[in-house]
Amino acid sequence: MSEQDPVKLMKQQVGKAAADRVQSGSIVGLGTGSTTAYTLQYLGERIQSGELKDIKGVPTSFQASVLAKQYGIPLVTLDDIDHMDIAIDGADEVDPNKNLIKGGGAAHTREKIVDTLADLFIVVVDSSKLVDKLGSTFLLPVEVMPLAITPVMQKIEKLGGKPTLRMGVKKAGPVITDQGNMVIDVKFDSIDNPAELEKTLNNIPGVLENGLFVGVADVILVGEIKDGKPLVREIS
Ligand SMILES: O=C[C@H](O)[C@H](O)[C@H](O)COP(=O)(O)O
């Protein structure tokens, strides 16, 4: 048997566990990232096998809508629905109060719109994402209108943050979000009050949304490896 990458294994397990919680007839927020990619894959498999019927997906990004189409998950927009039963999404950091940093894939603005509408918001992560304090391993993403990049960075510096414009990996120039904006990643020495920082940042003119998700997640599913075997732990 070939050796499997343990992080991939944890993501697979947890992505599948979340997909198993979706019931027929549900309207489902479809998250973005490498972990929820497995959720979408398993949702598609359950649909194809006939076990899961009549679900509708609301994508949180271009990536999520491409994968949903690939896996045969019917899509609707927010204009077509009056409620959302469940949303499943990944995270870059999760603290002990189930607060999150999201936006490693620059999708946090649409994710926050969709995830906060759901009756049940399930977060899927591998165990490396659990932190004692938000901001300790990951920079905080902030989506900003391009014309406001300089004043927003100056205001964030005055708040004690160190902002960097996110640049493309294979593209020369900045990362552009699905909404046509840019992302700055901010290092704060210590995020002591995530709820206050979330509001303060969103109050800067030109900021669309930041990646702090405070008091939003209902359940965290954590993929772990114990004694060489993958398992899923629930924090609720
Ligand atoms: O913008 C991207 C999202 O917030 C992702 O859900 C987050 O970055 C986690 O992604 P992954 O599951 O690939 O670590």
PDBQT file of the ligand as one rigid body, heavy atoms in Angstrom, charges set to zero:
ROOT
HETATM    1  O1  LIG A 301     -10.481  31.817   1.378  1.00  0.00    +0.000 OA
HETATM    2  C1  LIG A 301     -10.428  30.627   1.640  1.00  0.00    +0.000 C 
HETATM    3  C2  LIG A 301     -11.143  29.982   2.729  1.00  0.00    +0.000 C 
HETATM    4  O2  LIG A 301     -11.391  30.771   3.855  1.00  0.00    +0.000 OA
HETATM    5  C3  LIG A 301     -10.702  28.567   3.086  1.00  0.00    +0.000 C 
HETATM    6  O3  LIG A 301     -11.844  27.968   3.627  1.00  0.00    +0.000 OA
HETATM    7  C4  LIG A 301      -9.566  28.495   4.074  1.00  0.00    +0.000 C 
HETATM    8  O4  LIG A 301      -8.447  29.196   3.554  1.00  0.00    +0.000 OA
HETATM    9  C5  LIG A 301      -9.150  27.030   4.389  1.00  0.00    +0.000 C 
HETATM   10  O5  LIG A 301      -8.711  26.413   3.237  1.00  0.00    +0.000 OA
HETATM   11  P1  LIG A 301      -8.050  24.963   3.239  1.00  0.00    +0.000 P 
HETATM   12  O6  LIG A 301      -9.128  23.990   3.597  1.00  0.00    +0.000 OA
HETATM   13  O7  LIG A 301      -7.512  24.778   1.858  1.00  0.00    +0.000 OA
HETATM   14  O8  LIG A 301      -6.944  24.979   4.267  1.00  0.00    +0.000 OA
ENDROOT
TORSDOF 0
